[in-house]
């Protein structure tokens, strides 16, 4: 079985800028710059035969390039001790349409729908200890975070292997707009 997820990569300039924040919340485990991405759907462990069918379904998705713009920061859960610190995205109809098409492709191979719904964000850090005050300072400092829009022209099926030093991601399939 492979642990899979579907994501949009960010431009290297944005990854580099986001990684510059990594010392601002003590005890946070920051996402390495090369692994910063916009997750469209986390799948978890998938059997090889299901993954092969999924690749066919994903390759059939038709979409046009569309702009994405990052805006602001926040955390999950919205109440209580923060567990994830994220950068936000401006609302994007084309992104939501693409994500719904991906969700249909995933459902088409028998993988259950994600009941939590899609909340577009870029995970920056994961937090195990109570760092509410540090997260509040981080959010106040970076509340106006924004980057010029970039063009989303592909999405990627990644495999992910968990190691003691964190996850290692590998591209399994790239699906480009047409």
C-alpha positions in Angstrom: 0.0 0.0 0.0 1.1 3.5 -0.7 0.2 6.6 1.4 -1.1 9.1 -1.1 -2.3 12.7 -1.4 -3.1 15.1 -4.3 -1.6 18.6 -4.2 -0.6 21.8 -6.1 3.0 22.8 -5.8 3.9 26.4 -5.0 6.5 28.4 -6.8 9.9 28.2 -5.2 10.0 31.9 -4.4 6.9 31.5 -2.2 8.2 28.3 -0.6 11.4 30.2 0.3 9.6 33.2 1.7 7.2 31.0 3.8 10.1 28.9 5.2 11.7 32.1 6.5 9.1 32.1 9.3 10.3 28.8 10.8 11.9 30.2 14.0 8.9 32.3 15.1 7.0 29.6 17.1 9.2 27.7 19.6 8.6 24.0 19.5 6.7 24.0 16.2 7.7 21.4 13.6 7.9 23.4 10.4 7.2 22.0 7.0 10.5 21.8 5.0 10.5 24.3 2.1 10.6 21.6 -0.6 7.5 20.0 0.9 5.3 23.1 1.2 2.2 22.6 -1.0 -1.6 23.0 -1.2 -3.2 19.7 -0.4 -6.3 19.1 -2.5 -7.1 15.7 -1.1 -5.3 13.4 1.4 -6.1 9.8 0.6 -4.1 7.8 3.2 -3.1 4.2 2.4 -4.2 3.0 -1.0 -3.9 -0.5 -2.5 -1.7 -0.6 -5.7 -4.7 -1.7 -7.9 -6.8 1.2 -6.6 -3.9 3.6 -7.2 -3.7 2.5 -10.8 -7.4 3.2 -11.4 -7.1 6.5 -9.6 -4.3 7.6 -11.9 -6.6 7.0 -14.9 -9.4 9.0 -13.3 -7.1 11.8 -12.4 -5.6 12.0 -15.9 -9.1 12.4 -17.3 -9.7 15.6 -15.3 -10.0 18.6 -17.6 -9.2 22.1 -16.2 -7.8 25.4 -17.4 -5.0 27.2 -15.7 -6.2 29.6 -13.0 -4.6 32.1 -10.6 -4.1 31.4 -6.9 -3.2 34.1 -4.4 -2.1 33.6 -0.9 -3.5 35.8 1.8 -3.2 35.8 5.6 -2.4 33.2 8.2 -4.3 31.2 10.8 -4.4 28.0 12.7 -6.5 24.8 13.3 -8.4 24.1 15.3 -10.0 27.6 15.4 -10.7 27.2 19.1 -8.5 25.7 21.8 -4.8 24.9 21.5 -3.4 25.4 18.0 -2.2 22.2 16.3 -1.5 23.5 12.7 -0.4 26.9 11.6 -1.3 27.7 8.0 -1.2 30.4 5.3 -4.5 31.1 3.6 -5.6 31.5 0.0 -8.0 34.0 -1.5 -11.3 32.5 -2.6 -11.0 30.8 -5.9 -14.0 29.3 -7.8 -11.7 27.4 -10.2 -9.8 25.9 -7.3 -13.1 24.7 -5.8 -14.2 23.2 -9.1 -10.9 21.4 -9.6 -11.1 20.0 -6.0 -14.7 18.8 -6.6 -13.5 17.0 -9.8 -10.7 15.4 -7.9 -13.1 14.3 -5.2 -15.3 12.7 -7.8 -12.3 10.9 -9.3 -11.3 9.6 -5.9 -14.9 8.5 -5.1 -15.0 6.8 -8.5 -12.4 4.2 -7.4 -14.2 3.5 -4.1 -12.3 5.8 -1.7 -14.7 7.3 0.8 -15.4 11.0 0.5 -13.7 13.3 3.0 -16.4 14.3 5.5 -14.5 17.3 6.8 -14.9 19.2 3.5 -12.2 21.2 1.7 -10.6 24.1 3.5 -7.9 25.5 1.2 -4.7 26.3 3.1 -0.9 25.8 3.1 0.3 24.0 6.2 3.3 25.7 7.6 3.9 24.0 10.9 2.5 21.4 13.3 2.5 22.0 17.0 2.4 19.4 19.8 2.6 21.6 22.9 0.4 24.6 23.9 1.9 27.5 22.0 -1.2 29.7 21.9 0.6 32.9 22.8 3.4 32.3 20.3 0.8 31.5 17.6 -1.2 34.6 18.4 2.0 36.7 18.0 2.8 35.0 14.7 -0.7 35.7 13.4 -0.6 39.3 14.5 2.8 39.8 12.8 1.8 38.1 9.5 -1.9 38.9 9.4 -1.3 40.8 6.1 0.8 38.1 4.4 0.2 38.1 0.7 2.1 37.2 -2.5 1.3 38.0 -6.1 -1.0 35.4 -7.7 0.7 32.4 -9.4 -0.8 30.2 -12.1 -2.0 26.8 -11.1 -1.4 24.7 -14.2 -1.0 21.2 -12.7 -1.8 19.0 -9.8 0.3 16.1 -8.5 -0.4 12.7 -7.0 2.2 12.3 -4.4 3.2 9.3 -2.3 4.4 10.0 1.2 6.6 7.8 3.4 6.7 8.6 7.1 10.1 8.6 8.7 11.4 9.6 12.2 12.7 12.9 10.6 9.3 13.6 8.9 7.6 12.6 5.7 9.4 12.1 2.3 7.2 12.9 -0.7 7.6 11.5 -4.2 5.7 12.5 -7.4 3.7 9.6 -8.7 1.8 11.4 -11.4 1.5 15.0 -12.7 -1.8 16.1 -14.3 -1.5 19.3 -16.4 -4.2 21.6 -17.5 -5.5 21.4 -21.1 
